[in-house]
Amino acid sequence: MDVKLYRCPDCGADLKFNPDKQLFCCEYCRGEFTQQQVKVMTQQVNEDKADQQEKEQTEHRVQQQNQNAERSEQQMKEDQEFSENTRLYQCPSCGAEIVADMNTAASFCYYCHNPVILKGRVEGMFKPSKVLPFAFGRDQAVDYFNKWAKTKRYIPNDLISEKQIEKMTGLYVPFWVADAHTRSVLTATGENVRTWKKGNYEYTQTKYYEVVRDIDIEYDGVPADGSKKIEDDLMESIEPFDYKDAKDFDMAYLSGFLADKYDVDKESVYNRICERMFENSKAAILSSCGYDRLVDQNIKNDVNSVKWNYMLLPVWFMTFQYKDKMWEYAINGQTGKLAGELPVDEKKLTLHLILLTIITTIIVLILGYFIGGILL
């Protein structure tokens, strides 16, 4: 299996992407390089392997080329490069599949933390079009998590232990991102109600209106994660991502990180994305109706002109096993927004209640003693 290397030109050590500097850095000689410099160096290193790689055509690659006959020669070349320079690790315990570049040592599953095994290469069809690089490193992610977790009084101590924090992983999560045009038409009956008193009588006047709203909205970048293993609500909770920082996919950005391989295709997330757009359209329509009540509501939605992007978005991910339940935490690797449910240590809570009861009892006894003395 050929290996695509990202080597430091000064000392020959591996280069890793540093989210804080947005540069590819050498941990040994402290060299720092841009994406373009890494790309040029990679091409130079692999020039002498080009002829050998050309001869190593496999039956699988031939089939893939046939399937992609209508695609451009450049796209096929990029897909082939992606296939040759990625590893696929599989967890024998939960079945998760982890994508990494050839230089990344994937030794555990970021879901259940069991050891993973090398399965093989990743097919070119799984090559993303865009990648949003991590904006900050692991130390900053740990700091975000610790500050958030410590705001809760009754969390288990193990949650923020050094052993647990070591499990935090920089993960590129697969997302299907859709641009679309929608049209929503609302028909309803609007009611405005006015009540007043005159003398001994109370009067109520209700006016009825035929309501029609027709709204067109252009949506850009509506996301849905393409992983069955990650809860959709968890990923939606750390949105939004700012796609203006997204880059054309380059294997170099995976260096030092892991990536999830999508197992939910765009056809499967289509309805979920439509629901998100339609909910937003409904809110926009209803906000334009200035009536006391809307009854007999009926909304018809249509979507067209859908354009898809398959992207890898940055997430710092951690799981915590507590009382036979797996607790999941995610941090937006671009903004630092954090989501997840914190467990409660019942022993801590019980101890706190006992101490509170004791303190309250002591205060009551002391007050009773002084009050009794005054009355005497």
C-alpha positions in Angstrom: 0.0 0.0 0.0 1.5 3.3 -1.1 1.9 6.1 1.3 1.5 9.8 0.5 3.9 11.7 2.8 3.7 15.2 4.1 7.3 15.7 5.1 9.1 18.7 6.4 11.7 19.9 3.8 14.0 21.0 6.5 14.2 17.9 8.8 12.1 15.2 7.1 9.7 14.8 10.0 5.9 14.5 9.5 3.9 17.8 9.0 0.6 18.3 10.8 -2.1 20.9 10.3 -2.2 23.4 13.1 -5.7 24.9 13.5 -4.5 27.8 15.6 -2.0 29.0 13.0 -3.8 27.7 10.0 -0.5 26.4 8.8 1.2 23.0 8.4 3.8 22.7 11.2 6.7 20.5 12.0 6.9 19.6 15.7 10.6 18.9 15.6 12.3 21.9 13.8 9.3 24.3 14.2 9.0 24.8 10.4 5.7 26.3 9.2 4.3 26.0 5.7 1.2 27.0 3.8 -1.2 24.6 2.0 0.3 25.6 -1.4 3.8 24.9 -0.2 2.8 21.5 1.2 1.0 20.7 -2.1 4.1 21.6 -4.2 6.4 19.6 -1.8 4.0 16.6 -2.0 4.0 16.6 -5.7 7.8 16.7 -5.8 8.2 13.8 -3.4 5.8 11.7 -5.3 6.9 12.4 -8.9 9.3 9.4 -8.9 6.4 7.1 -7.9 4.0 8.2 -10.7 5.1 5.5 -13.2 4.9 2.8 -10.6 1.5 3.9 -9.5 0.3 3.9 -13.1 1.2 0.2 -13.5 -0.6 -0.8 -10.3 -4.1 -0.6 -11.8 -6.5 -2.9 -10.0 -9.7 -4.5 -11.1 -11.6 -2.3 -8.6 -10.0 0.9 -10.0 -11.0 -0.1 -13.6 -14.6 -0.7 -12.4 -14.6 2.7 -10.7 -13.3 4.4 -13.8 -16.1 2.8 -15.9 -18.7 4.0 -13.5 -17.3 7.5 -13.7 -16.9 7.6 -17.5 -18.9 10.7 -17.8 -16.8 12.6 -15.2 -13.9 14.8 -16.2 -10.4 13.3 -16.4 -9.3 15.7 -13.7 -12.0 14.7 -11.3 -11.1 11.0 -11.9 -7.5 11.7 -11.2 -8.4 13.5 -7.9 -10.7 10.6 -6.9 -7.9 8.1 -7.6 -5.5 10.1 -5.5 -7.9 10.2 -2.7 -8.5 6.4 -2.9 -4.8 5.7 -2.9 -3.9 7.9 0.0 -6.6 7.3 2.7 -6.9 4.5 5.2 -10.2 3.0 6.4 -10.3 1.8 10.0 -13.2 -0.3 11.3 -14.2 -0.8 14.9 -15.0 -4.5 15.5 -17.2 -3.5 18.5 -19.7 -0.9 17.2 -18.9 -1.0 13.4 -17.9 2.6 13.1 -15.6 3.4 10.1 -12.9 5.9 10.5 -11.1 7.7 7.6 -7.6 9.0 8.0 -4.7 9.9 5.8 -1.7 7.5 5.6 0.2 9.4 8.3 -2.5 9.3 10.9 -2.3 6.5 13.5 -6.0 5.6 14.3 -5.7 3.4 17.3 -9.2 3.7 18.9 -12.8 4.3 18.0 -14.0 7.8 18.9 -17.4 6.4 19.7 -16.8 3.5 22.1 -13.0 3.8 22.5 -12.3 0.2 21.6 -9.3 -0.6 19.4 -9.9 -0.4 15.6 -8.4 -2.4 12.8 -7.2 -1.4 9.3 -9.7 -2.3 6.7 -8.3 -0.8 3.5 -8.5 2.1 1.2 -11.5 4.5 0.8 -13.1 4.6 -2.6 -13.0 7.8 -4.6 -16.7 8.2 -4.4 -16.3 9.2 -0.8 -14.0 12.1 -1.7 -15.4 15.4 -0.4 -15.6 18.5 -2.5 -14.9 20.9 0.4 -13.2 20.8 3.8 -13.6 23.4 6.6 -10.3 23.3 8.5 -10.2 23.3 12.3 -9.9 26.9 13.7 -8.3 25.9 17.0 -6.4 23.1 18.5 -7.0 20.4 21.1 -5.8 22.5 24.1 -8.4 25.2 23.4 -11.1 22.5 22.9 -10.3 21.0 26.3 -10.4 24.4 27.9 -13.9 25.1 26.3 -15.1 21.7 27.6 -13.7 22.1 31.2 -15.1 25.6 31.7 -18.5 24.4 30.5 -18.6 21.2 32.5 -17.5 23.0 35.7 -20.5 25.2 35.6 -22.5 22.2 36.7 -22.2 21.3 40.4 -23.0 17.6 40.4 -21.1 16.1 37.5 -19.0 13.0 38.0 -15.4 13.7 38.7 -14.3 11.2 36.1 -15.9 13.4 33.4 -13.1 16.0 33.6 -10.3 13.7 34.7 -7.1 13.6 32.6 -7.8 10.1 31.5 -11.2 11.0 30.2 -10.1 14.3 28.5 -7.4 12.3 26.6 -10.3 10.8 24.6 -11.2 14.1 23.0 -10.7 13.6 19.3 -10.5 16.1 16.4 -13.0 14.6 13.9 -14.0 15.8 10.4 -17.7 14.9 10.3 -19.3 14.2 6.8 -22.1 16.6 5.9 -24.4 17.0 2.9 -24.9 20.7 2.3 -27.7 21.8 0.1 -28.5 25.0 -1.8 -32.1 25.2 -2.9 -35.0 27.3 -3.9 -38.3 26.8 -2.1 -41.8 28.2 -2.6 -44.4 28.0 0.2 -48.1 29.0 -0.1 -50.2 29.6 3.0 -54.0 29.7 2.9 -55.9 30.4 6.2 -58.6 32.4 7.9 -57.4 35.3 10.0 -59.4 36.5 13.0 -59.1 39.8 14.8 -61.1 39.9 18.1 -62.1 43.0 19.9 -63.9 43.0 23.3 -65.4 46.0 25.2 -67.9 46.8 27.9 -70.8 49.2 27.8 -73.0 49.5 30.7 -73.8 46.0 32.1 -73.0 44.3 28.9 -69.7 43.0 27.4 -69.4 42.9 23.6 -67.1 40.8 21.5 -66.5 41.6 17.8 -64.7 39.1 15.5 -63.6 40.1 12.0 -62.7 37.4 9.6 -60.2 37.7 6.7 -59.2 35.4 3.9 -55.4 35.1 4.2 -53.0 34.1 1.4 -49.2 34.2 1.5 -46.9 33.2 -1.2 -43.2 33.2 -0.3 -40.0 32.3 -2.3 -36.8 31.7 -0.4 -33.3 30.9 -1.7 -31.4 28.7 0.8 -27.6 28.5 0.8 -25.8 25.8 2.7 -28.5 23.9 4.6 -26.5 21.1 6.4 -27.3 17.5 7.4 -24.7 15.1 8.8 -24.1 11.9 6.8 -23.2 9.7 9.8 -25.6 7.2 11.4 -23.4 7.0 14.5 -23.7 10.6 15.5 -27.0 12.0 16.8 -28.5 14.5 14.3 -29.7 16.7 17.2 -26.2 16.9 18.6 -24.8 18.1 15.3 -27.6 20.6 14.8 -27.0 21.9 18.3 -23.4 23.1 17.4 -24.4 24.9 14.2 -23.9 27.2 12.4 -20.7 26.7 10.4 -19.4 29.6 8.3 -18.6 28.1 4.9 -16.7 31.1 3.7 -13.6 29.5 5.3 -14.1 26.2 3.5 -11.3 25.1 1.2 -11.2 22.8 -1.8 -10.6 19.3 -0.4 -6.9 18.5 0.2 -5.7 15.4 1.9 -3.2 17.5 3.8 -6.0 18.9 6.1 -6.6 15.4 7.5 -3.1 15.2 8.8 -3.3 14.8 12.6 -7.0 14.3 12.6 -9.6 11.6 11.9 -12.6 11.8 9.5 -15.9 9.9 9.5 -16.9 8.2 6.3 -20.5 8.9 5.3 -22.9 6.1 5.5 -26.0 8.1 4.8 -26.2 9.4 1.2 -27.8 12.6 0.1 -31.0 11.0 -1.0 -31.5 9.8 2.5 -31.0 13.2 4.1 -33.1 15.0 1.4 -36.3 14.9 3.5 -34.5 16.0 6.6 -33.1 19.1 4.8 -36.5 19.8 3.3 -38.1 19.7 6.8 -35.6 22.3 8.0 -36.2 24.6 5.1 -40.0 24.3 5.4 -40.0 24.9 9.1 -38.0 28.1 8.5 -40.4 29.1 5.6 -43.4 28.5 7.8 -42.0 30.7 10.5 -41.3 33.5 8.0 -44.9 33.2 6.6 -46.5 33.3 10.0 -44.5 36.3 11.1 -46.0 38.3 8.3 -49.6 37.6 9.4 -50.7 40.2 11.9 -53.9 38.6 13.1 -55.0 37.6 16.6 -55.6 34.0 15.4 -55.1 32.0 12.3 -57.4 29.0 11.8 -57.8 26.5 9.0 -54.1 26.8 8.1 -52.9 25.0 5.0 -49.3 25.3 3.7 -48.1 23.8 0.5 -44.3 23.6 0.0 -42.2 22.9 -3.1 -38.5 22.7 -3.5 -36.5 22.8 -6.7 -33.0 23.6 -8.1 -31.2 21.6 -5.4 -27.4 21.7 -5.5 -25.3 19.5 -3.3 -21.9 19.8 -1.7 -20.3 16.9 0.2 -18.2 18.6 2.9 -16.1 17.6 5.9 -16.8 19.9 8.9 -14.6 20.1 12.0 -15.9 18.8 15.3 -14.0 18.0 18.6 -15.8 14.9 19.7 -15.8 13.0 23.1 -17.9 10.2 24.6 -18.2 9.3 28.3 -19.4 6.0 29.6 -21.3 6.4 32.9 -23.9 4.1 34.5 -24.4 1.9 31.4 -25.0 4.9 29.2 -22.8 6.6 26.6 -22.8 10.4 26.9 -21.7 12.3 23.8 -20.2 15.8 23.5 -19.4 17.8 20.5 -17.6 21.1 20.0 -17.8 23.1 16.8 -14.2 23.1 15.6 -14.7 26.5 14.0 -16.7 28.5 16.5 -16.2 26.6 19.8 -20.0 26.2 20.3 -20.5 23.1 22.6 -23.4 20.7 23.0 -24.2 17.6 25.0 -26.0 16.5 28.1 -24.2 16.3 31.4 -24.8 13.4 33.8 -25.6 13.9 37.5 -23.6 12.2 40.2 -26.4 11.1 42.5 -23.9 10.6 45.4 -22.8 14.2 45.2 -26.4 15.4 45.0 -27.4 13.3 48.0 -24.5 14.4 50.0 -25.3 18.1 49.2 -28.9 17.6 50.3 -27.8 15.9 53.6 -25.4 18.8 54.3 -28.0 21.3 53.5 -30.5 19.6 55.8 -27.9 19.5 58.7 -27.1 23.1 58.2 -30.7 24.1 58.1 -31.5 22.1 61.3 -28.6 23.7 63.1 -29.7 27.2 62.2 -33.3 26.4 63.3 -32.0 25.1 66.6 -29.8 28.1 67.2 -32.7 30.5 66.4 -35.0 28.5 68.6 -32.5 28.7 71.5 -32.1 32.5 71.2 -35.8 33.1 70.7 -36.7 30.8 73.7 -34.1 32.7 75.9 -35.6 36.1 75.0 -39.1 34.9 75.8 -38.0 33.6 79.1 
